[in-house]
Amino acid sequence: MNRRIFIRNVAAGTTGLALGPAPLSLLANNELLTITILHTNDIHSHIEPFTGSDERYNNKGGLARISEIAKVHRKMNPNTLLFDAGDMFQGTPYFNYFKGELILKTMSAAGYDLGTIGNHEFDNGLQGFLDPLPNAKFPLITSNYDFSDTILAGKFERCKIFKQDGIRIGVYALGIELEGLVGKKNYGNTVYNDPLTVAHEMEYLLKNEMDCDLVVCLSHLGLKYRDDKVSDLVLAAETSMTDLIIGGHTHSYVEKPLVEKNKAGNPVIVNQAWWGGLVVGKIDFVFDRSGKGKPVVYTKNLE
């Protein structure tokens, strides 16, 4: 199989309260293969839907809804993955009472395939992260936090590779600088490594040494800043082999995923799914099995 990927023909959208149709015409075409990536960020222990008078939030969100979205999409396309870009902890009484145990249990039940670490995962210190960790039945990865000199040593891989119908999807993850954001006693001897340096290392490893067809970054750096602080948009411009950046931290709402140019002049998709589970990001990558298929475009947003 020729694993040439049509980045320009990405099917990109965001799923709000209602479910929309999948690109069934693409899935039904034996010459094409679709990889669907669903994603969330900054859930902040919003296990149940929001309540209140604000129509933007009321009766929206919740892990049951995310679980149903994932089930529906997996039924339409078995090559569907569900990722989270960090800050699962903090935000509701569920965290105050159950710490990280309940959110990790419910995310596991919802069918998450992979997640990464946000700054709020440190809110109860390293022990407060370690204790609930066994409740995560999905892997958590981090590429630029070094926990070697902490009680979290050996608990996280630096990357993860998924094999979907012959396609290799490599994922690495970048966390935000903790100094000045998290109390020193909460992260202890955790070492923060420069995300751009690590991104270059990881994308080269995944693309060239581990033969991945698709390279994804789970980022908890933030979408963009007014200064030159490293963000998802900076990352997109400075990398050359990363195809998709799934962001978090800044709780950014984007109407549709952004298509940026990377350092090599090629397109890279950047997306962030607001916060609290109010939006589920959805990206469809369409591969040509034979190498003879014409470009296929699917860009409908699911609101």
C-alpha positions as CSV (number, residue, x, y, z in Angstrom):
1,M,0.0,0.0,0.0
2,N,1.2,3.5,-0.9
3,R,0.9,5.4,2.3
4,R,0.9,8.8,0.7
5,I,-1.3,11.1,2.9
6,F,-3.5,13.9,1.6
7,I,-2.9,16.5,4.2
8,R,-4.6,19.1,2.0
9,N,-7.7,16.9,1.9
10,V,-8.1,16.7,5.7
11,A,-11.7,16.4,6.9
12,A,-11.7,18.8,9.8
13,G,-14.5,19.8,12.1
14,T,-15.6,20.4,15.7
15,T,-18.5,18.5,17.2
16,G,-20.8,20.5,19.4
17,L,-24.0,19.2,21.1
18,A,-25.4,17.5,18.0
19,L,-23.8,14.8,16.1
20,G,-23.3,15.3,12.3
21,P,-22.7,12.8,9.5
22,A,-19.4,11.2,8.9
23,P,-17.8,11.2,5.4
24,L,-19.5,7.9,4.5
25,S,-18.7,8.3,0.8
26,L,-15.0,8.3,1.8
27,L,-15.3,5.3,4.2
28,A,-17.2,3.3,1.6
29,N,-14.5,3.8,-1.0
30,N,-12.1,0.9,-0.9
31,E,-9.4,3.0,-2.5
32,L,-9.4,5.4,0.4
33,L,-8.7,4.9,4.1
34,T,-9.9,7.4,6.7
35,I,-8.3,7.9,10.2
36,T,-10.6,9.8,12.5
37,I,-9.1,11.6,15.5
38,L,-11.5,12.9,18.2
39,H,-10.0,15.1,20.9
40,T,-10.7,17.1,24.0
41,N,-8.7,19.3,26.3
42,D,-9.1,21.1,29.7
43,I,-12.0,18.9,30.8
44,H,-11.4,20.1,34.4
45,S,-13.4,17.3,36.0
46,H,-16.7,18.3,34.3
47,I,-18.0,14.8,34.5
48,E,-21.7,15.9,34.2
49,P,-23.2,18.4,31.8
50,F,-23.1,22.1,32.7
51,T,-26.2,23.7,34.2
52,G,-27.3,27.3,34.5
53,S,-28.9,30.1,32.4
54,D,-26.1,30.6,29.9
55,E,-27.2,29.0,26.7
56,R,-23.5,28.5,25.7
57,Y,-23.1,26.0,28.5
58,N,-26.4,24.8,29.9
59,N,-26.9,21.1,29.4
60,K,-23.8,20.8,27.3
61,G,-20.6,18.8,28.0
62,G,-20.2,15.8,30.2
63,L,-18.3,12.5,29.8
64,A,-21.4,10.5,28.8
65,R,-21.8,12.8,25.8
66,I,-18.1,12.4,24.9
67,S,-18.5,8.6,25.2
68,E,-21.5,8.5,22.9
69,I,-19.8,10.7,20.3
70,A,-16.8,8.3,20.3
71,K,-19.1,5.2,20.1
72,V,-21.1,6.7,17.1
73,H,-17.9,7.6,15.2
74,R,-16.3,4.2,15.9
75,K,-19.3,2.5,14.6
76,M,-19.1,4.5,11.4
77,N,-15.3,4.2,11.2
78,P,-13.4,1.6,13.4
79,N,-10.2,3.6,12.7
80,T,-11.2,6.2,15.2
81,L,-9.0,7.4,18.1
82,L,-9.9,9.6,21.1
83,F,-7.2,11.8,22.7
84,D,-7.0,14.4,25.5
85,A,-4.6,17.3,25.7
86,G,-4.4,17.7,29.5
87,D,-5.9,19.5,32.5
88,M,-8.3,16.7,33.4
89,F,-8.0,17.6,37.1
90,Q,-9.5,20.5,39.0
91,G,-12.7,22.6,38.4
92,T,-15.6,20.9,40.1
93,P,-16.5,19.4,43.5
94,Y,-15.9,16.0,41.9
95,F,-12.2,16.8,42.0
96,N,-12.3,18.3,45.5
97,Y,-13.9,15.1,46.9
98,F,-12.5,12.3,44.7
99,K,-9.2,14.0,43.7
100,G,-8.2,12.6,40.3
101,E,-9.7,9.1,40.8
102,L,-13.2,9.7,39.4
103,I,-12.2,11.7,36.3
104,L,-9.7,9.1,35.3
105,K,-12.2,6.3,35.8
106,T,-14.9,8.1,33.7
107,M,-12.5,9.0,31.0
108,S,-11.4,5.3,30.9
109,A,-15.0,4.2,30.6
110,A,-15.6,6.8,27.9
111,G,-13.0,5.0,25.7
112,Y,-10.1,7.4,25.6
113,D,-7.1,6.0,23.8
114,L,-4.4,8.5,25.0
115,G,-3.9,11.6,27.0
116,T,-1.2,14.0,28.2
117,I,-0.4,16.1,31.3
118,G,-1.6,19.6,32.0
119,N,-0.4,22.0,34.7
120,H,-3.5,21.2,36.8
121,E,-2.5,17.6,37.1
122,F,0.1,18.9,39.6
123,D,-2.5,20.7,41.8
124,N,-2.2,18.1,44.6
125,G,1.5,17.6,44.2
126,L,3.3,14.6,42.7
127,Q,1.8,12.2,45.2
128,G,-1.6,13.5,44.4
129,F,-1.0,12.6,40.7
130,L,0.6,9.3,41.5
131,D,-2.2,8.0,43.7
132,P,-5.1,8.2,41.2
133,L,-2.9,7.2,38.2
134,P,-3.8,3.4,38.3
135,N,-7.4,4.5,37.5
136,A,-6.4,5.6,34.0
137,K,-6.9,2.6,31.7
138,F,-5.5,4.5,28.8
139,P,-1.9,5.6,28.6
140,L,-0.7,9.1,29.5
141,I,2.5,10.4,27.7
142,T,4.8,13.3,28.1
143,S,7.9,14.1,26.0
144,N,9.3,17.2,27.6
145,Y,8.7,16.6,31.4
146,D,11.5,14.5,32.9
147,F,10.3,12.8,36.1
148,S,13.5,10.8,36.6
149,D,14.2,12.3,40.0
150,T,10.7,12.1,41.3
151,I,8.1,9.5,42.5
152,L,6.7,9.6,39.0
153,A,9.8,8.1,37.4
154,G,9.0,5.4,34.9
155,K,5.3,6.1,34.9
156,F,5.0,7.8,31.5
157,E,6.3,7.0,28.0
158,R,7.5,9.7,25.7
159,C,5.4,8.7,22.8
160,K,2.8,6.2,21.6
161,I,2.3,4.5,18.2
162,F,-1.1,3.3,17.0
163,K,-1.5,0.9,14.1
164,Q,-4.8,1.4,12.3
165,D,-5.5,-0.7,9.3
166,G,-1.9,-0.6,8.2
167,I,-1.4,3.1,9.0
168,R,1.1,4.0,11.8
169,I,0.1,7.0,13.9
170,G,2.9,8.4,16.1
171,V,2.0,10.7,19.0
172,Y,4.2,12.8,21.2
173,A,3.2,15.3,23.9
174,L,4.5,18.7,25.1
175,G,3.7,20.3,28.5
176,I,3.9,24.0,29.5
177,E,6.6,25.4,31.6
178,L,5.7,24.8,35.3
179,E,7.9,27.5,37.0
180,G,5.8,30.5,37.8
181,L,2.6,28.6,37.0
182,V,2.7,25.7,39.5
183,G,4.1,25.9,43.0
184,K,7.6,24.4,43.2
185,K,6.6,22.0,46.0
186,N,3.9,20.6,43.7
187,Y,6.2,19.6,40.9
188,G,9.4,19.0,42.9
189,N,12.3,17.8,40.9
190,T,10.4,17.6,37.6
191,V,12.6,18.9,34.8
192,Y,11.0,21.0,32.0
193,N,12.8,20.5,28.7
194,D,12.4,23.1,25.9
195,P,9.3,22.0,23.8
196,L,10.8,23.1,20.5
197,T,13.9,21.1,21.0
198,V,11.9,18.1,22.1
199,A,9.5,18.5,19.2
200,H,12.3,18.3,16.7
201,E,13.6,15.2,18.3
202,M,10.3,13.5,18.6
203,E,9.0,14.2,15.1
204,Y,12.2,13.0,13.6
205,L,12.1,9.8,15.7
206,L,8.5,9.1,14.8
207,K,8.7,9.9,11.1
208,N,12.2,8.7,10.2
209,E,13.1,6.0,12.7
210,M,9.7,4.6,13.6
211,D,8.2,4.9,10.1
212,C,5.0,6.7,11.1
213,D,2.7,7.8,8.4
214,L,1.0,10.4,10.6
215,V,2.7,12.4,13.4
216,V,0.5,14.0,16.0
217,C,1.5,16.3,18.9
218,L,-0.7,16.5,22.0
219,S,0.1,20.0,23.3
220,H,-0.6,21.7,26.6
221,L,1.3,24.8,25.6
222,G,-1.6,27.1,24.6
223,L,-2.8,28.2,21.2
224,K,-1.1,31.6,21.0
225,Y,0.2,34.5,23.0
226,R,0.9,38.2,22.5
227,D,4.6,37.7,23.2
228,D,7.1,35.1,21.8
229,K,6.2,32.4,24.4
230,V,6.1,29.0,22.8
231,S,2.6,28.1,21.7
232,D,0.9,25.8,19.3
233,L,1.2,28.3,16.4
234,V,4.9,28.8,17.2
235,L,5.3,25.0,17.3
236,A,3.5,24.7,13.9
237,A,5.8,27.2,12.3
238,E,9.0,25.7,13.7
239,T,8.4,22.0,13.1
240,S,8.6,20.2,9.7
241,M,7.3,16.6,10.2
242,T,4.3,17.1,12.6
243,D,1.0,16.8,10.8
244,L,-1.5,17.7,13.6
245,I,-1.2,19.7,16.8
246,I,-4.0,19.1,19.3
247,G,-3.8,21.9,21.8
248,G,-5.0,22.8,25.3
249,H,-4.4,25.2,28.2
250,T,-5.7,28.5,26.8
251,H,-9.4,27.2,26.5
252,S,-9.5,28.5,23.0
253,Y,-12.6,28.1,20.9
254,V,-11.9,27.9,17.1
255,E,-14.8,27.6,14.7
256,K,-12.7,25.2,12.6
257,P,-9.2,23.8,12.8
258,L,-6.5,26.1,11.6
259,V,-4.3,25.1,8.6
260,E,-0.8,26.6,9.1
261,K,2.5,26.3,7.2
262,N,5.3,24.4,8.8
263,K,9.0,25.1,8.5
264,A,9.2,23.1,5.3
265,G,6.2,25.1,3.8
266,N,3.8,22.2,4.2
267,P,0.4,22.4,5.9
268,V,0.0,21.4,9.5
269,I,-3.4,21.3,11.2
270,V,-3.8,23.1,14.6
271,N,-6.9,22.6,16.7
272,Q,-8.2,23.2,20.2
273,A,-11.6,22.1,21.5
274,W,-12.5,24.9,23.9
275,W,-12.8,23.4,27.5
276,G,-15.0,21.4,29.8
277,G,-15.9,18.9,27.2
278,L,-18.2,21.5,25.6
279,V,-16.6,20.8,22.2
280,V,-15.1,17.6,20.8
281,G,-12.6,18.2,18.1
282,K,-12.8,16.0,15.0
283,I,-10.1,15.5,12.3
284,D,-10.3,13.0,9.5
285,F,-7.1,12.2,7.6
286,V,-7.8,10.5,4.3
287,F,-5.2,8.1,2.9
288,D,-5.0,6.7,-0.6
289,R,-4.4,3.0,-0.6
290,S,-3.2,2.7,-4.1
291,G,-1.5,6.0,-4.7
292,K,-3.8,6.6,-7.7
293,G,-6.7,8.2,-6.0
294,K,-7.5,11.9,-6.7
295,P,-7.6,14.4,-3.8
296,V,-10.7,14.1,-1.7
297,V,-12.0,17.1,0.4
298,Y,-14.3,16.9,3.4
299,T,-14.4,20.0,5.5
300,K,-17.9,20.1,7.0
301,N,-18.0,21.3,10.6
302,L,-20.2,19.4,13.0
303,E,-21.8,21.9,15.4
